[in-house]
Amino acid sequence: MYVVPASARVACWLNAWLGGRESADAVITGLTEGQPHMGFSNFGASRSLSAAFLLGELRQQGVHRVSAALPAPGDLVGLGGPSTFNTEALDVGEAVLLHGPDVGFIPSRVGPSTQWVGATAAPPTYLPDIATADQELRLALVDAARDLAELDVASWNPEVADALMNLRAPTELDAPMAFVSPSAARTALAGLRSQRIVELAFRDDGGTVSSSQAAMRRTALTPLARASRAAVVAACSSVDGR
C-alpha cells in the first residue's frame, strides 16, 4: 500500500470538484480522509474554513485549477514563489497552489487533524504534463535500475532489489483518489512506487563502506527521486488528463 502525500490528495480532489467530476459529499470525504478536523485559514474568510465551506469559496474566488507541490532541496517542483513561501513549503516538503487568486496552502499537523495555512503564492510557471512526466519517470527507472545493479543493490538492501523486480505487481493506495484519467492514476502510482524505492535505498548505508560509494548511490537515485515527485505532481494537478 502506498501513501499519497496530503497535498497531492487535496489537489486531486479539488480539481475533481472544479471539473464537476465528483459531488461535494464525495470531495469532502476524499479531502478529510477520516480526519476529525481539516481547516483552511487565511483564504476568503476571517476564520478557518472547513472542507465543505472551502468548496464554495473556491468558486467565489475564481479558482480554476489546483496543483500540488512536492519540493526537495535543489528541486522546487510545483512552486512558483515568492521565496518566503517556497522556503516554508520546502521545510514541510509539500504545498497546494490555487490558480486564479494566487494563494498557496502549507499543511500543519495537529494530532490527527490538519490545518492548511494560506499565504500569497504564485502558481508555477511550468507544470509537467502527465505524458512527459511518465516518460521521464520510465527513463529514470531504467537508469536507476542499471546503476543500482552495478552497485550490487541486492547485497546491501534486498528490499530495494525486490521493489525493482515487483514494479508491475498489483497494489493499492492508502485512500481513494479522484484521478482525472486512468493515465493519471497509473502515473501517480508509478511515481509513488519509485519514491518507495528511493526511500528504501536511502534508509541506511547498508553495504556502503566508503563515502565514494555513498556518493555513487546518491547519484544513481537523485534523478529517480526528482522524476517520481514530478510524476505525482503531474498526475494530481492535471485537469484534462494529459
JOVENFEN-V989830 format. One line per field, one symbol per residue. ss: DSSP state (H for helix, E for strand, C for the rest). burial: + if it has 16 or more other ideal C-beta (glycine too) atoms within 10 Angstrom, else -. Layout:
ss->???
burial->???
This chain:
ss->CECCCHHHHHHHHHHHHHCCCCCHHHHHHHHHCCCCCEEEECCCCCCCEEHHHHHHHHHHCCCCEEEEECCECCECCCCCCCHHHHHHHHHHCCEEEEECCCEEEEEEEECCEEEEEEEECCCCCCCCCHHHHHHHHHHHHHHHHHHHHHCCHHHHCHHHHHHHHCCCCCCCECCCCCCCCHHHHHHHHHHHHHHHHHHHHCCCCCCCCCHHHHHHHHHHHHHHHHHHHHHHHHHHHCCCCC
burial->---++++++++++++++++--+----+++++++----++++-++---++-+--++-++----+-+++++++----++++++---++--++--+++++++-+-+++++------++++++-++++--++++--++-++--++--++-++--+-++-++-+++-++--------+---++++--+++-++++++++++++-+++---+-+----+--++--++++++++++++++++++++---
